[in-house]
């Protein structure tokens, strides 16, 4: 409109939508940056990301022109209903049905006793019984969350066996299943020997816990990538007695 010899131009600013939102602070439309991302600075949280600012300008003739620039933000700008690749990956990984391993152990459960029973100084064999994608890996999924397409793959890298007597061992493999053909010998891959009985523990049992250490790698269609570590666990009971030598004259 024209008033007092001056021409005035009015711009109707729309608040935006789920993927683009008007920022009063920046005076532009903010959206998640598409395409391949630059390298994410180290030490930033999953909410951090790259965004672009679309600036609306006017020419003398009153025609709107767009100009854009890119900026980094440690948080999703207010009003923008999107997920960063890191946050989308975290949501996808949280949905993974990962569980503790099916514990393989020699000695096995004796039907007559209803539990496992070992002896001081005798070799204990430890292994992952029937490893599966959800107990050992790899387990992989692809999903689109909050505008981000994420592929994540989980794999166990090691198992920490807490033996219940105050000691633990870590095995970076599935272990070797025991069979009678091995005889009384130490496991070639993952085993243990007790030096004390379980008589002083509640119920006369050692609680043996296998904690699986998972490494989950993820990538996004936007070019971002990352690694998440998580754990699952399983526990079984083991009675440990002491063999006594009886000398008969």
VOGU-3710 file (C-alpha; in Angstrom, 3 decimals, decimal comma):
1> xxxxxxxxxx> 0,000/0,000/0,000  1,014/3,677/-0,418  0,835/6,215/2,406  2,357/9,724/2,533  4,390/9,044/-0,569  5,914/5,844/0,862  5,231/2,345/-0,379  4,687/-0,237/2,377  5,014/-3,987/1,845  3,452/-6,583/4,101
11> xxxxxxxxxx> 4,628/-10,177/4,397  2,254/-12,839/5,643  4,470/-15,111/7,784  3,143/-18,640/8,172  4,178/-20,572/11,302  5,189/-23,528/9,155  4,495/-27,226/9,358  5,982/-30,415/10,859  9,173/-30,170/8,794  9,648/-26,368/8,618
21> xxxxxxxxxx> 9,006/-23,772/11,299  9,315/-19,987/11,537  11,984/-18,839/13,976  11,491/-15,330/15,370  15,039/-15,352/16,744  16,610/-16,145/13,406  13,908/-14,524/11,268  13,775/-17,468/8,890  12,139/-20,831/8,274  14,135/-23,565/10,021
31> xxxxxxxxxx> 14,217/-27,173/8,811  16,374/-30,263/9,205  19,197/-30,191/6,672  18,782/-32,815/3,969  21,401/-34,731/2,031  24,749/-35,878/3,397  25,689/-34,286/6,708  29,128/-32,929/7,525  30,991/-34,778/10,259  29,202/-34,478/13,606
41> xxxxxxxxxx> 31,419/-32,743/16,173  32,654/-35,124/18,868  30,928/-35,176/22,222  27,522/-33,964/21,062  24,259/-35,509/22,195  21,752/-37,413/20,078  19,530/-34,300/19,820  22,295/-32,325/18,120  22,057/-31,795/14,389  22,470/-29,643/11,295
51> xxxxxxxxxx> 19,657/-27,332/10,253  19,068/-24,894/7,452  17,587/-21,417/7,722  15,487/-20,233/4,759  15,435/-16,439/4,784  12,572/-14,648/3,015  13,668/-11,351/1,431  11,991/-8,743/-0,753  13,056/-6,989/-3,890  12,066/-3,420/-4,628
61> xxxxxxxxxx> 9,198/-4,793/-6,683  7,899/-6,700/-3,690  8,726/-10,191/-5,004  9,800/-12,674/-2,326  13,165/-14,416/-2,753  14,642/-17,228/-0,673  18,173/-17,461/0,653  19,433/-20,276/2,893  22,312/-20,945/5,256  23,239/-23,902/7,459
71> xxxxxxxxxx> 23,792/-23,899/11,208  24,482/-26,383/14,015  22,228/-26,758/17,045  22,654/-28,961/20,125  18,859/-29,141/20,473  15,960/-29,409/18,042  14,767/-25,830/17,385  11,419/-25,090/19,101  8,373/-25,902/16,972  10,232/-28,256/14,655
81> xxxxxxxxxx> 8,543/-31,656/14,846  11,379/-33,831/13,580  13,937/-36,203/15,033  17,665/-35,888/14,563  19,341/-39,016/13,149  20,855/-39,723/16,574  17,517/-39,474/18,378  15,760/-41,561/15,717  18,499/-44,185/16,018  18,101/-44,242/19,823
91> xxxxxxxxxx> 14,364/-44,848/19,468  14,911/-47,638/16,956  17,553/-49,334/19,118  15,297/-49,082/22,198  12,733/-51,173/20,296  15,192/-54,023/19,638  14,047/-57,268/21,349  17,544/-58,141/22,562  17,671/-60,628/25,461  20,249/-62,427/27,571
101> xxxxxxxxxx> 21,840/-65,610/26,287  20,634/-69,133/26,895  23,426/-70,110/29,293  25,374/-73,190/28,379  27,362/-74,665/31,259  29,025/-77,890/32,227  28,032/-79,154/34,717  24,477/-79,153/33,385  21,308/-79,433/35,473  21,112/-82,897/37,015
111> xxxxxxxxxx> 17,469/-84,120/36,957  18,019/-85,979/40,248  19,065/-82,779/42,038  17,124/-80,229/39,981  20,127/-77,911/39,710  23,750/-77,698/38,600  26,468/-79,036/40,880  30,202/-78,560/40,453  33,289/-79,089/42,563  36,272/-77,041/43,698
121> xxxxxxxxxx> 39,156/-77,370/41,257  37,060/-79,060/38,560  36,815/-77,274/35,177  33,613/-75,333/34,451  32,738/-74,901/30,774  30,820/-71,795/29,705  29,187/-71,124/26,349  26,282/-69,494/24,510  23,683/-72,174/23,988  21,883/-71,946/20,624
131> xxxxxxxxxx> 23,061/-68,423/19,711  20,353/-66,464/17,884  20,078/-62,959/16,373  18,376/-61,625/19,528  20,852/-63,264/21,934  24,135/-62,992/20,027  23,509/-61,144/16,758  23,705/-59,826/14,240  20,253/-58,312/14,636  19,315/-55,567/12,173
141> xxxxxxxxxx> 16,345/-53,297/11,480  15,553/-50,357/9,206  12,831/-47,860/10,095  11,736/-44,302/9,336  11,165/-42,277/12,515  10,581/-38,539/12,727  11,517/-38,084/9,094  14,782/-40,043/9,446  15,449/-43,423/7,800  17,765/-45,389/10,087
151> xxxxxxxxxx> 19,450/-48,768/9,743  20,879/-50,251/12,951  22,715/-53,543/13,524  23,447/-55,091/16,941  26,186/-57,635/17,674  27,557/-59,073/20,917  31,269/-58,333/21,209  31,963/-60,103/24,511  30,343/-61,753/27,512  31,345/-61,014/31,086
161> xxxxxxxxxx> 30,767/-64,053/33,273  30,351/-63,066/36,936  30,895/-66,324/38,781  29,277/-65,494/42,135  32,435/-65,976/44,204  33,705/-62,439/43,627  35,541/-63,276/40,410  34,635/-62,759/36,767  36,034/-63,568/33,336  35,345/-62,035/29,927
171> xxxxxxxxxx> 35,106/-64,146/26,783  34,984/-62,589/23,339  33,381/-65,654/21,764  30,414/-67,992/22,116  32,501/-70,581/23,954  32,702/-74,304/23,226  29,745/-76,581/24,078  30,847/-79,493/26,256  30,322/-83,153/25,382  31,486/-86,316/27,129
181> xxxxxxxxxx> 34,184/-86,844/24,533  36,210/-84,010/26,068  36,558/-85,758/29,425  37,757/-83,801/32,462  39,676/-80,974/30,835  39,656/-77,196/30,609  37,488/-75,509/27,979  39,630/-74,378/25,031  37,693/-71,113/24,701  35,819/-70,076/27,851
191> xxxxxxxxxx> 36,006/-71,714/31,267  36,618/-71,324/34,985  37,710/-73,238/38,102  36,385/-72,486/41,592  38,702/-72,330/44,591  35,942/-72,160/47,235  32,608/-73,857/47,809  29,229/-72,145/47,701  28,373/-73,242/51,269  28,617/-69,709/52,674
201> xxxxxxxxxx> 26,294/-68,134/50,087  22,481/-67,902/50,443  20,872/-71,190/49,482  24,307/-72,782/49,035  24,380/-71,525/45,437  26,603/-69,240/43,389  24,615/-66,938/41,105  26,448/-67,044/37,759  25,530/-64,066/35,564  26,366/-63,777/31,865
211> xxxxxxxxxx> 26,313/-60,106/30,827  26,329/-59,662/27,046  28,070/-56,526/25,787  26,342/-55,371/22,592  27,711/-52,900/20,066  25,003/-51,342/17,901  26,112/-49,448/14,792  23,672/-47,216/12,923  23,567/-45,136/9,769  20,989/-42,700/8,412
221> xxxxxxxxxx> 19,929/-41,789/4,906  21,074/-38,243/5,777  24,648/-39,520/6,029  24,983/-39,443/9,811  26,272/-42,503/11,687  27,070/-43,605/15,202  27,602/-46,399/17,725  25,573/-47,299/20,814  26,613/-49,772/23,526  24,067/-51,745/25,544
231> xxxxxxxxxx> 23,890/-54,919/27,657  21,605/-57,839/28,385  22,026/-60,480/31,091  21,061/-63,997/32,173  21,624/-65,688/35,536  21,756/-69,349/36,602  22,509/-70,997/39,963  25,409/-73,344/40,614  26,178/-75,377/43,723  29,896/-75,915/44,270
241> xxxxxxxxx> 31,009/-78,617/46,696  34,380/-80,014/47,682  35,493/-83,540/46,936  36,929/-85,351/49,946  39,494/-88,126/49,758  38,786/-91,033/52,039  41,643/-93,421/52,783  40,508/-96,893/53,773  43,141/-98,996/55,542
//
